[in-house]
């Protein structure tokens, strides 16, 4: 596997995880508000909390991918020098 491909995949995963976590947090914040249609999310709080945990774990896993790619790239540079 190409190091830059792994690095790009890791960064993309981090961004997706952060976007998903932001959406879940927004759903949690608006779940109990029924005063105006704009504030209603239509989602169960427990479902949104579960999504938040899943997205957190996805971002953490992608962070490990980026760290591994960075370590591998560093080792390859050390070997070349």
Order of alpha helices (4+ residues) and beta strands (2+ residues): alpha-alpha
